Amino acid sequence: MSVSVINGNPVATVTSACVTCFPGTWSAGGAMITSRSSLAGAGTQNAALAFGGENSGFNPVSCTEEYSGASWSAGGALITARAYLEGVGTQNAALAFGGFASSPIGIVSCTEEYNGTSWSAGGGLINSKYLGAGAGEQNAALAFGGCTGIPVSCTEEYNGSSWSAGGALINARNSLSGAGTQNAGLAFGGGYGGNLSCTEEYNGTSWSAGGALITARQQLAGAGLQNAGLAFGGAVYPSGFICSCTEEYNGSSWSSGGALSTARRQLAGAGAFNAGIAFGGANPSKVSCTEEFSP
């Protein structure tokens, strides 16, 4: 662990938070074109999609990038530039929803659908929110948690054209992460009056408690499925610890995995349990680095 001082406050960076690591390890991938944090991601390790986020200061961006498994290239820009949004789906069929925009300024409900080339408008969220999490696909998505001014527990389900109310989370929270599908979702981490370790599993109707994360944290990323999930990166407040630790979920409990090479918060993730990808984030300045997870 190293400690630096930013704006008069000590900030610790956890460079190796995993004591007992599974065989899974992270390796360097191609750097993003635009360094940014608070972005969203979708797709697979060899066909990922990065969109939105913020660059220097709070400057929401609309840029989209497509990953080939080796390098990033420019894709079609979002209609609404925003940060703290969520995304699900694949590189050629992605969904972006919620977030915080600069024009109009504030929390947004807008949903956009990507066809591999450009974004088009979809049905708006019932609740305008940011700092939430998502799971599923473009035509069967799940949005849960987040902040409307206060952390919320609401869940919404997307059918390809509109959102409808789903079962509420047990624990209201923002800055959480998610994985899985619409009928088998996974929610973990986040914050509400402190750092949360709780995990919840969705069955298409309601949430139930799962095994707690080893490291309670916020602003983390996730990938995989409900019974084979990954959680990585994030931050612990109020200390400001920036995490590199990875945890692996087997459907009932979390265990330690290989640490990220670059500790970071407000990053994005995509892919599968045995083929995850992490990109962007802050440590504490915005980064462009990409890492790929393999067993």
C-alpha positions, -999 to +999 in steps of 0.1 A: +000+000+000+012+035-008-001+068+006-002+102-011-018+135-002-045+150-025-061+183-016-047+180+019-062+145+024-043+113+027-052+088+000-041+052+002-038+030-029-042-007-024-019-023-049-023-058-038-053-064-016-057-101-023-038-122+001-049-157-012-053-155-049-070-180-072-053-189-105-072-162-123-049-133-133-051-099-150-030-090-180-026-057-199-048-050-229-048-021-254-053+013-239-085+033-244-084+063-268-100+086-241-090+084-205-122+085-183-140+074-152-176+068-143-182+052-177-203+021-186-194-011-204-209-040-222-199-070-244-172-096-240-135-097-235-128-098-273-157-076-283-162-050-255-180-016-256-171+015-235-194+046-235-200+078-216-181+088-184-162+119-175-127+131-184-108+160-167-129+175-140-166+168-143-170+168-180-195+142-192-186+127-226-206+110-253-178+090-269-181+053-275-152+029-281-152-006-294-126-032-283-113-059-307-095-080-281-063-060-288-072-023-294-099+002-291-115+021-320-141+049-321-178+040-323-209+061-326-214+088-300-241+087-274-271+111-280-268+124-244-233+129-230-233+116-194-214+100-166-224+076-138-246+057-162-251+020-166-248-003-196-256-039-205-257-061-237-232-068-264-210-047-287-236-048-314-266-047-292-260-026-261-281-005-238-272+027-219-295+041-192-296+067-165-266+088-154-258+125-148-256+148-178-243+183-183-269+194-208-296+194-196-278+195-162-289+168-138-300+132-133-315+117-165-338+088-172-330+084-209-322+051-224-303+045-256-298+014-278-266+007-298-267-014-330-229-016-336-227+017-353-250+043-337-272+050-307-310+055-309-335+065-283-352+038-262-378+040-235-369+062-205-364+048-170-394+052-146-370+068-121-343+092-132-312+080-114-274+077-115-247+056-097-269+025-103-261-010-117-274-031-145-275-067-158-289-086-188-292-078-225-306-050-247-340-066-249-341-081-214-323-057-191-323-051-154-316-017-137-313-016-099-302+007-071-286+041-077-293+076-065-322+100-071-309+124-045-309+096-020-298+060-025-328+039-037-338+002-038-360+002-069-355-023-097-367-019-132-370-044-161-366-035-198-383-055-226-367-038-255-390-008-256-401+002-221-392-002-184-415-017-158-412-020-120-395-051-106-389-063-070-370-038-048-335-045-035-334-055+002-307-029+008-311+006-008-277+017-022-257+036-048-223+031-064-229-007-065-222-031-093-241-059-110-238-090-132-260-117-146-293-117-165-328-102-161-341-133-144-309-142-126-292-109-116-265-102-090-261-070-070-231-064-048-212-037-029-221+000-030-227+026-003-254+040+019-241+055+051-209+034+047-193+008+025-215-022+019-204-058+014-239-073+009-248-094-021-283-100-035-296-124-061-326-117-083-349-145-096-369-124-120-394-113-093-376-106-060-342-102-044-327-126-018-295-124+003-263-139-011-228-143+004-211-110+014-181-096-003-148-100+015-140-063+010-169-039+015-165-012-011-181+013-035-175+023-071-165-012-082-171-031-114-185-065-122-188-092-148-201-127-153-233-145-141-252-149-109-234-182-101-201-173-116-195-136-110-165-112-107-161-081-086-131-059-090-116-025-082-135+001-062-129+024-032-133+024+005-146+056+021-139+078+040-103+066+040-101+069+002-085+035-003-085+026-040-087-012-045-071-036-068-087-067-053-108-091-073-134-115-059-150-145-075-186-156-068-197-192-070-234-187-064-232-187-026-199-171-015-170-149-026-133-159-027-102-139-035-089-137-070-059-121-087-055-084-081-058-058-109-024-045-120-038-009-117-059-002-086-088+020-096-123+032-088-152+043-110-141+018-137-162-003-161-163-041-166-177-066-190-173-102-201-175-136-183-162-151-151-133-167-169-128-140-195-135-106-179-123-072-190-117-040-169-112-006-185-111+031-175-115+045-140-096+068-117-065+063-095-070+091-086-067+108-120-085+093-150-069+063-166-072+046-200-057+012-192-074-020-200-069-054-183-081-089-193-089-116-168-082-153-175-081-184-154 
